[in-house]
Amino acid sequence: MKETIRNLVKDKKVLILGYGREGQSSFRMVSSVGGYACLDIADANAVSSDLTSSHKVITGASYLDCLNDYDVVFKSPGIVLPMDISNYSCRITCQADLFLEVYGAQTIGITGTKGKSTTSSLLYHILKECGKDVLFGGNIGIPIFDITDQIHPRTIIVFELSCHQLEYAKFAPSKAILLNLYEDHLDHYGTVEKYWNAKKNIYRNQGYCDFLFCNPDFLPATGECKATVIKVKSQDLPFNSFEEIPGVTLRGTHNLFNTAFVYDVCRRYDISDEDFKAALATFKTLAHRLQYLGKLDEIDYYDDSISTTVESAISAVRAIPNAGTLLLGGMDRGIDYDPLVDFLPTTRLEHIILMYDSGKVILEKLKTAASPSFMEKVHYIQDLKDACAFAKANASKGTAVILSPASASYGVFKNFEQRGDFFKEYVGL
């Protein structure tokens, strides 16, 4: 990896674009290989003053105006370029693509609108529990450059990939998992087609010897993928439900389907059904992903703060048999809430609590589509703290309260993790 970076930056003017977790990781990597003409940083926000003495730091609203002053730009995920990438004279790259250029043959890449963190974490856990030499990084929060010193020729790398990491990808993992494609990130991409096109780069650059483990509902178009396509089904699993395996904390048919992807990949590494089930039983559900928080006053509480799509909120309600109260709403990113509006009246939910801007949108749609008797179950409460107080006071004993917002957290919370943490605090667990 370092040799590739060294050749890329030799005698070049290099810019680290974005100085968050991944940007800092890229800065460390480029600094360690040396040989560049200069190494500067650009970020919308202020950067540590310790760097300003030896590196130029560009901050503020115009930080994106300087890209063509450099030869090589290491772009952090999520930064929106003001021009098409082809209009820049510099080479714009990122950790994900450089990593896949070097280690793609050893890598299992996982993407999808929903479920990628759970699926990639479960895959890593089972491979590790079954004695494989395996590493994990990417969108889960571990910059992929940070694991390169631990990679050996036989190491398996589990790489969680977001749409932002795949947006300009030219390389691909030898084994790719595409879980699903739903409407999301429209604030970044503008159209669902552009968002899906970014995701599809996980297989567009694969070769004839590679494998794509794919949701049958989202198969590549003819000629779009050279890899062998494996259509994954829940029926592939050596069990029918999680309840058959004592100790499993995962819930819902959507997680059963995610587990089928993991199973189909693990079979390629000669993991037996018994070893697979034993490892599955020791996997702990990730925080904020339909996480069971506990019981209080005979009411169950679930944190699904990761939910930013209507599909994930619907899956959460279906996954919890005693679902009674659902908390919805957050930042409105212009997604289509009609499937959720159609679904809610078909449930046994006692209370539907709508919050923030997207909650207002859902409320207006429900007023038009739902019956007056159903609307008696619907409550608009502006913020999460008051919504939790209402849920605690009104939820029936024996039922479950679920935070599954179907909306982004930004604008109110720092991220979905903070939103979930506040939910746990507000309900008293």
KAPE-V598144 format. One record per pair of residues at least 6 apart in sequence whose ideal C-beta (glycine too) atoms are under 8 Angstrom apart, sorted by the first residue. I is the first residue (numbers start at 1). J is the second residue. If there is no record, write none. Layout:
I/J
I/J
This chain:
1/29
1/98
1/99
1/102
1/103
1/145
1/148
1/151
2/29
2/32
2/33
2/148
4/98
4/101
4/102
5/29
5/30
5/33
5/98
6/33
6/34
6/35
8/72
8/91
8/93
8/98
9/30
9/33
9/35
9/36
9/39
9/72
10/35
10/36
11/35
11/36
11/37
12/36
12/37
12/70
12/71
12/72
13/36
13/37
13/38
13/40
13/69
13/70
13/71
13/72
14/30
14/36
14/37
14/38
14/39
14/40
14/70
14/71
14/72
14/73
14/74
15/40
15/41
15/42
15/66
15/67
15/69
15/70
15/72
15/73
15/74
15/90
16/23
16/26
16/27
16/30
16/39
16/40
16/41
16/42
16/74
16/76
17/23
17/42
17/43
17/64
17/67
17/73
17/74
17/75
17/76
17/79
17/92
18/42
18/43
18/75
18/76
18/77
18/78
18/79
19/27
19/41
19/42
19/43
19/45
19/47
19/76
20/43
20/76
21/141
21/143
22/76
22/77
22/95
22/143
23/41
23/43
23/74
23/76
24/143
25/95
25/143
25/145
25/146
26/74
26/76
26/95
26/143
26/145
27/39
27/41
28/145
29/145
29/148
30/36
30/39
30/74
31/39
37/71
38/55
38/56
39/55
40/55
40/56
40/57
40/58
40/70
41/47
41/51
41/55
41/56
41/57
41/58
42/57
42/58
42/59
42/63
42/64
42/66
42/67
43/57
43/58
43/59
43/63
44/59
44/60
44/61
44/63
45/59
46/59
47/57
47/59
51/57
58/66
64/79
64/81
64/82
67/73
67/81
67/88
67/90
67/92
68/88
68/89
68/90
70/90
71/90
71/91
72/90
72/91
72/93
73/88
73/90
73/91
73/92
73/93
74/93
74/94
74/95
75/81
75/92
75/93
75/94
75/168
76/94
77/94
77/96
77/139
77/162
77/164
77/165
78/164
78/188
80/188
81/88
81/92
85/92
85/168
92/168
93/168
94/165
94/168
95/143
95/144
95/145
95/165
96/138
96/144
96/159
96/161
96/165
96/166
96/169
97/168
97/169
97/170
97/171
99/107
99/144
99/145
99/148
99/159
100/107
100/109
100/159
100/169
100/171
100/172
100/173
101/170
101/171
103/148
103/151
103/157
104/171
104/172
104/173
104/174
105/174
106/151
106/153
106/155
106/156
106/157
106/174
107/157
107/158
107/159
107/173
107/174
107/175
108/123
108/156
108/157
108/158
108/159
108/173
108/174
108/175
108/176
108/177
108/265
109/159
109/161
109/172
109/173
109/175
109/176
109/177
109/202
110/116
110/119
110/120
110/123
110/158
110/159
110/160
110/161
110/176
110/177
110/179
110/261
111/160
111/161
111/162
111/163
111/166
111/176
111/177
111/178
111/179
111/199
111/202
112/119
112/177
112/178
112/179
112/180
112/181
112/199
112/215
113/179
113/180
113/181
113/182
113/183
113/184
113/199
113/309
113/311
114/179
114/180
114/182
114/254
114/306
114/307
114/309
114/311
114/312
114/315
115/179
115/180
115/254
115/255
115/258
116/139
116/160
116/161
116/162
116/179
117/139
117/140
117/160
117/286
117/289
117/306
118/250
118/255
118/258
118/285
118/286
118/289
119/177
119/179
119/258
119/259
119/261
119/262
120/136
120/138
120/140
120/158
120/159
120/160
121/136
121/140
121/283
121/286
122/250
122/258
122/259
122/262
122/280
122/283
123/158
123/261
123/262
123/265
123/266
124/134
124/136
124/158
125/279
125/282
125/283
126/262
126/266
126/271
126/276
126/279
126/280
126/283
127/134
127/156
127/158
127/266
127/269
127/271
128/134
129/275
129/278
129/279
129/282
130/266
130/269
130/271
130/275
130/276
130/279
132/156
132/269
133/152
133/154
133/155
133/156
134/155
134/156
134/157
134/158
135/147
135/150
135/151
135/155
135/156
135/157
135/158
136/142
136/147
136/157
136/158
136/160
137/143
137/144
137/146
137/147
137/157
137/158
137/159
137/160
138/144
138/159
138/160
138/161
138/162
138/165
139/160
139/161
139/162
139/165
140/160
144/159
147/157
151/157
156/269
159/173
161/202
163/185
163/189
163/195
163/198
163/199
164/188
164/198
166/198
166/199
166/201
166/202
167/198
167/201
168/201
169/201
169/202
169/205
170/205
171/205
172/201
172/202
172/203
172/204
172/205
172/206
172/210
173/202
173/206
173/210
174/206
174/207
174/209
174/210
174/211
175/210
175/211
175/213
175/265
175/268
176/202
176/203
176/206
176/210
176/211
176/212
176/213
176/227
177/212
177/213
177/214
177/261
177/265
178/199
178/200
178/202
178/203
178/212
178/213
178/214
178/215
178/218
179/215
179/258
179/261
180/215
180/217
180/218
180/311
181/196
181/199
181/218
182/309
182/310
182/311
183/192
183/195
183/309
183/310
183/335
183/336
184/195
184/308
184/309
184/333
184/335
185/195
185/333
186/192
186/195
186/333
186/334
186/335
187/333
187/334
187/408
188/195
189/195
189/198
200/220
200/224
202/212
203/212
203/214
203/220
203/224
203/225
203/227
204/224
204/225
206/212
206/225
206/226
206/227
207/226
207/227
208/226
208/227
209/227
210/226
210/227
210/228
211/227
211/228
211/229
211/230
211/268
212/220
212/225
212/227
212/228
212/229
212/230
213/230
213/232
213/261
213/264
213/265
214/220
214/229
214/230
214/231
214/232
215/232
215/257
216/231
216/232
216/233
219/229
219/231
220/229
230/264
232/257
232/260
232/261
232/264
233/260
234/253
234/256
234/257
234/260
235/260
236/260
236/263
236/264
237/256
237/259
237/260
237/263
238/263
238/273
238/276
238/277
239/245
239/277
241/256
242/248
242/250
242/251
242/255
242/256
245/277
245/280
245/281
246/281
247/281
247/282
248/280
248/281
248/283
249/283
249/284
249/285
249/292
250/256
250/259
250/280
250/283
250/285
251/285
251/290
251/292
251/319
251/320
252/290
252/315
252/316
252/318
252/319
252/320
253/315
253/318
253/319
254/315
254/318
254/319
255/290
255/319
259/280
263/276
266/276
285/291
285/292
287/303
287/417
287/420
288/303
288/304
288/305
288/306
288/416
288/417
288/419
288/420
289/304
289/306
290/302
290/303
290/304
290/316
290/319
290/320
290/402
290/404
291/302
291/303
291/304
291/420
292/300
292/301
292/302
293/301
293/302
293/303
293/424
293/427
293/429
294/300
294/301
294/429
295/301
296/392
296/427
296/428
296/429
297/392
297/397
298/397
298/398
299/392
299/395
299/396
299/397
299/398
299/399
299/400
299/401
300/320
300/322
300/399
300/400
300/401
301/400
301/401
301/402
301/424
301/427
301/429
302/316
302/320
302/400
302/401
302/402
302/403
302/404
303/403
303/420
303/423
303/424
304/312
304/313
304/316
304/402
304/403
304/404
305/403
305/404
305/405
305/409
305/416
305/417
305/419
305/420
305/423
306/312
306/416
306/420
307/313
307/316
307/404
307/405
307/406
307/407
308/330
308/405
308/406
308/407
308/408
308/409
308/416
309/335
309/406
310/335
310/336
310/337
310/339
310/340
310/343
310/406
311/339
312/404
312/406
313/326
313/328
313/340
313/404
313/405
313/406
314/339
314/340
314/343
316/323
316/326
316/402
316/404
317/323
317/326
317/343
317/347
317/349
317/402
317/404
320/400
320/402
322/398
322/399
322/400
323/347
323/348
323/349
323/399
323/400
323/402
324/348
324/349
324/350
324/351
324/395
324/396
324/399
324/400
324/401
325/349
325/350
325/351
325/352
325/353
325/391
325/394
325/395
325/399
325/400
325/401
325/402
326/344
326/349
326/351
326/352
326/353
326/402
326/404
327/353
327/355
327/384
327/387
327/388
327/391
327/401
327/402
327/403
327/404
327/405
327/423
328/340
328/352
328/353
328/354
328/355
328/358
328/359
328/362
328/404
328/405
328/406
328/407
329/354
329/355
329/356
329/357
329/358
329/359
329/360
329/362
329/405
329/406
329/407
330/355
330/356
330/357
330/358
330/359
330/405
330/406
330/407
330/408
330/409
330/411
330/412
330/419
331/356
331/357
331/358
331/407
331/408
331/409
331/410
331/411
331/412
332/356
332/357
332/358
332/360
332/361
332/407
333/358
333/407
333/408
337/358
337/361
337/362
337/365
337/406
338/365
340/362
340/406
341/362
341/365
341/366
341/369
341/370
342/369
344/352
344/366
344/370
344/374
345/369
345/370
345/371
345/374
349/377
350/377
350/394
350/395
350/396
350/399
351/377
351/379
351/390
351/391
351/394
351/395
352/377
352/378
352/379
353/379
353/380
353/381
353/387
353/390
353/391
354/360
354/362
354/363
354/378
354/379
354/380
354/381
355/380
355/381
355/382
355/383
355/384
355/387
355/405
356/382
356/383
356/407
356/411
356/412
357/411
358/405
358/406
358/407
359/380
359/407
360/380
363/378
363/380
366/374
366/375
366/378
367/375
370/378
379/390
381/387
381/390
383/412
384/403
384/412
384/419
384/422
384/423
384/426
385/422
385/426
388/423
388/426
388/427
389/426
391/401
391/427
392/401
392/427
392/428
395/401
401/427
403/419
403/420
403/423
405/419
408/416
409/415
409/416
409/418
409/419
412/419
413/419
413/422
